[in-house]
Amino acid sequence: MQNTRAPGAVLVMGAGAIGCYLGGCLQAADVPVRFVGRARVLAALRAQGLTLTDLDGQSRALSADMLSLHEQIPAGLAPSLVLLAVKSGATAEAAAALAAALPAGTPVLSMQNGLSNADVGRAAAPGLRWLAGMVPFNVAELAPGRFHRGTTGALAAQDDPALRALQADFERAGLPLQLHADLRAVQWGKLLLNLNNPVNALSGQALRAQLMQRGYRQCLAALQIEALQVLKRAGIAPAQVAALPPQRVPGLLRLPTPLFRLIAARMLRIDPQARSSMADDLARGRATEIDALCGEVVRLAESLGLQAPLNARMVALVTAWPQRPVALDVRAMKAALGL
Ligand SMILES: NC(=O)c1ccc[n+]([C@@H]2O[C@H](COP(=O)([O-])OP(=O)(O)OC[C@H]3O[C@@H](n4cnc5c(N)ncnc54)[C@H](OP(=O)(O)O)[C@@H]3O)[C@@H](O)[C@H]2O)c1
């Protein structure tokens, strides 16, 4: 039995792509990890363990007996840190479950996309210590129990003593963790990149194949330009999360493909099989995080008395997709966005 009161014990809430990848890396580095997840995912982990691979060619395998797997948060735990890795729509429910099971003041780091998950968690469970985080890379479930990191980058989080105490563990696990006094700018920088999620999901193509088509890149550039204009009016300077400053990414995206391929070589360091997780959500008929991405741009615009019509149209397109589940080719996507 693991000692969950030992310094460094981590609870993963939401054992999916991100939860299994981050928790698996930590466990492989001898940080005791408890995974809380759904029966479907846990059954696969019990049957064949957890295999983590990445685009650098690394492969790590954790046998089932090295994993501590739970459908409910076990009673009596006092983890040093909770990594919250459920989709945005599941945050409030997960927060309530954490509050019911864990001591007041337990730090919970949201590893979710979007801007508001730590705030949503705090509202649902004010007794826990809510911290915002950011995962820059893509993780896909290639098969049950097999999770693949398809892109690169360092984790980011708001600075906190609980995270400083674990920074060396994260580093040892191959998960460098950068701490920031204010994560807002980093979250907006990531959100700008995540505006590709709906473009990718609606294209029906793998990420790399989709990014190699100029028309889809033009759709993404238009969504980003609109968001950048709103951010400028709001006085928010998004941080650089990719190889280029955010203001220069749309120009890069709009280049003809042969030039883009040359100049964006680092951005295109993506496994051919990598997809956005929104594509998986649409394929499985699950709720998407469109409201936490384009929806945030629309809300920020509205708060300033402005509009963000392209991002609003993207919210509508993704929301309507289950009624007419047909992939959009470039021409159809441009027409739907009014480009
Ligand atoms: N995947 C990526 O590449 C990536 C990269 C960066 C950031 N992110 C962000 O990370 C977050 C998680 O994404 P993901 O792709 O890892 O999602 P995911 O694969 O769907 O994993 C989330 C898992 O948590 C489970 N869950 C939900 N509520 C739960 C609860 N109360 N108790 C236990 N398990 C619960 C879900 O089950 P159900 O399906 O039954 O709800 C699902 O199995 C999202 O905000 C996403 O935007 C993802």
The ligand as a Tripos MOL2 file, in Angstrom:
@<TRIPOS>MOLECULE
LIG
   48    52     1     0     0
SMALL
NO_CHARGES

@<TRIPOS>ATOM
      1 N1         -5.4850   15.5000  -24.6790 N.am      1 LIG1
      2 C1         -4.6800   16.5260  -24.9220 C.2       1 LIG1
      3 O1         -3.8560   16.4990  -25.8310 O.2       1 LIG1
      4 C2         -4.7260   17.7660  -24.0770 C.ar      1 LIG1
      5 C3         -3.6520   18.6670  -24.1290 C.ar      1 LIG1
      6 C4         -3.6660   19.7790  -23.2960 C.ar      1 LIG1
      7 C5         -4.7170   19.9850  -22.4490 C.ar      1 LIG1
      8 N2         -5.7540   19.0980  -22.4420 N.ar      1 LIG1
      9 C6         -6.8450   19.3780  -21.5410 C.3       1 LIG1
     10 O2         -6.8110   18.4280  -20.4720 O.3       1 LIG1
     11 C7         -8.1490   18.1650  -20.0190 C.3       1 LIG1
     12 C8         -8.3970   16.6580  -20.0870 C.3       1 LIG1
     13 O3         -8.3350   16.2910  -21.4640 O.3       1 LIG1
     14 P1         -8.1580   14.7640  -21.9040 P.3       1 LIG1
     15 O4         -7.9140   14.7910  -23.3580 O.co2     1 LIG1
     16 O5         -7.2110   14.0790  -21.0080 O.co2     1 LIG1
     17 O6         -9.6270   14.2220  -21.6040 O.3       1 LIG1
     18 P2        -10.1150   12.6980  -21.4600 P.3       1 LIG1
     19 O7         -9.1830   11.7980  -22.1910 O.co2     1 LIG1
     20 O8        -11.5610   12.6910  -21.7900 O.co2     1 LIG1
     21 O9         -9.8950   12.3790  -19.9080 O.3       1 LIG1
     22 C9        -10.7440   12.8010  -18.8830 C.3       1 LIG1
     23 C10       -11.2130   11.5690  -18.1570 C.3       1 LIG1
     24 O10       -11.7540   11.9580  -16.9020 O.3       1 LIG1
     25 C11       -12.9370   11.1970  -16.6940 C.3       1 LIG1
     26 N3        -13.7760   11.8600  -15.6910 N.ar      1 LIG1
     27 C12       -14.6300   12.9070  -15.8410 C.ar      1 LIG1
     28 N4        -15.2020   13.2100  -14.6460 N.ar      1 LIG1
     29 C13       -14.7010   12.3400  -13.7400 C.ar      1 LIG1
     30 C14       -14.9060   12.1390  -12.3560 C.ar      1 LIG1
     31 N5        -15.7530   12.9030  -11.6610 N.pl3     1 LIG1
     32 N6        -14.2300   11.1350  -11.7460 N.ar      1 LIG1
     33 C15       -13.3790   10.3540  -12.4290 C.ar      1 LIG1
     34 N7        -13.1390   10.4960  -13.7510 N.ar      1 LIG1
     35 C16       -13.7920   11.4790  -14.3930 C.ar      1 LIG1
     36 C17       -13.5470   11.1730  -18.0690 C.3       1 LIG1
     37 O11       -14.5970   10.2360  -18.1510 O.3       1 LIG1
     38 P3        -15.9070   10.5700  -19.0710 P.3       1 LIG1
     39 O12       -15.4220   10.5560  -20.4860 O.co2     1 LIG1
     40 O13       -16.8400    9.4880  -18.7140 O.co2     1 LIG1
     41 O14       -16.3800   11.9360  -18.6590 O.co2     1 LIG1
     42 C18       -12.3350   10.8250  -18.9100 C.3       1 LIG1
     43 O15       -12.0720    9.4330  -18.8730 O.3       1 LIG1
     44 C19        -9.0550   18.9840  -20.9300 C.3       1 LIG1
     45 O16        -9.3550   20.2280  -20.3600 O.3       1 LIG1
     46 C20        -8.2040   19.2110  -22.1710 C.3       1 LIG1
     47 O17        -8.5410   20.3880  -22.9110 O.3       1 LIG1
     48 C21        -5.7910   17.9840  -23.2200 C.ar      1 LIG1
@<TRIPOS>BOND
     1     1     2 1
     2     2     3 2
     3     2     4 1
     4     4     5 ar
     5     4    48 ar
     6     5     6 ar
     7     6     7 ar
     8     7     8 ar
     9     8     9 1
    10     8    48 ar
    11     9    10 1
    12     9    46 1
    13    10    11 1
    14    11    12 1
    15    11    44 1
    16    12    13 1
    17    13    14 1
    18    14    15 2
    19    14    16 1
    20    14    17 1
    21    17    18 1
    22    18    19 2
    23    18    20 1
    24    18    21 1
    25    21    22 1
    26    22    23 1
    27    23    24 1
    28    23    42 1
    29    24    25 1
    30    25    26 1
    31    25    36 1
    32    26    27 ar
    33    26    35 ar
    34    27    28 ar
    35    28    29 ar
    36    29    30 ar
    37    29    35 ar
    38    30    31 1
    39    30    32 ar
    40    32    33 ar
    41    33    34 ar
    42    34    35 ar
    43    36    37 1
    44    36    42 1
    45    37    38 1
    46    38    39 2
    47    38    40 1
    48    38    41 1
    49    42    43 1
    50    44    45 1
    51    44    46 1
    52    46    47 1
@<TRIPOS>SUBSTRUCTURE
     1 LIG1         1 GROUP 0 **** ****
